[in-house]
Amino acid sequence: MKLIGLQSLSEWLITFGTGRNVLLTVIFMLMTVFVVRRGVADGIEKWSSRLMPVLFALFLVLIIYIFTQHGAMDGLRMYLVPNWEHVNGGLVVNAMGQAFFSLSLGVGAMMVYGSYLSKDVNIPKTAGQVAIIDTGVAFFAGLLILPAMFVAKANGVQIFSETGELISSGNLVFTVLPSLFDSMGLVGEIVGVAFFALMVIAALTSSIAMLEVPVSCLQEEMKIKREKSAIILGLAILVFSVLIAANFDTLFDWVATASTMYMQPLLGVVWAIVIGWVWSRNALLKEIQQGYPEIEKTWFWRIWPIYVKVVCPIAIIMVFAYPFL
């Protein structure tokens, strides 16, 4: 905004406050509802095909730029060189929460999207492709965030907490990185706009996926039209979102931690039990065979049912139990 002379508006946007938080929350939720209410083909698919290329292009440009800055290599070393002393149950819980959040597994987004696939699609192959792409995007996000934090440190910005840990979550996005961009002058304003445009696109695609789950449920189970379902649920979510935005310091980190690191993985346990123990194995096999007729003879089918039925629930529960051992 400073670039085009709107100084007062720029100051309002960069100043953390309840009014700004609530207004931007309302705008963001309206954008999400606008896409979801238009359906899969005209809404989600259409806008995702537009937003994702922009997302990847911004990623690449920002990574290249950050790598040219002093301090970036220190962040790259921290990101890529493992420190085994930091590997513990808490780290695994955080990583598992990130994986569930990234794929929206606990909230059923992948299952809803999967239900829209045609019957002749090879589900194991498609699932593998989704996992690889998602992991790749997460890896490139790390190539941007960690070097950017150490560039911020080189510019005099505090990136470590009082306990010596890297600042994360809301403080990272809304305090550390804006301080970095501010220290870079005019170039920082351009990079900052690009970075937060990236954040908005990533958040919007995730928000669309998560709203689609309950909208699809209302549409199919209660026979409520898609547009009405999207509006009803969008308003309900908006009420809770405004409550969080208005009490950001108190609620944001708590809600983010509870939902991503605990609720979604525990819901994953429930889904694993449903698929592994409740859903008939033969019914599951017949469903997958529609797109992969020879799957029964593969190693995937010999391993995957046992993996989902036994390994997944036990592994997730053990990770949660680790801190109490």
JOJO-V487527 format. One line per field, one symbol per residue. psi: psi as a letter, one per 40 degrees, with the letter a starting at -180 (. if undefined). Layout:
BEGIN
psi->???
END
This chain:
BEGIN
psi->dddeegdddddddehhidddddddddddddddddddeeaddecddddddddddddddddddddddddeihedddddddddhigedehaddddddddddddddefddeeddddddeeiidehgddddddddddddddddddddddddddddddddeehheiideeihhabddddeddddddddeeaddddddddddddddddddddddddddddddddddddefhiddddddddddddddddddddefdddddddddddddedddddddddddddddddhhddddddddedegdeddeiddddddddddddddddddddddedee.
END
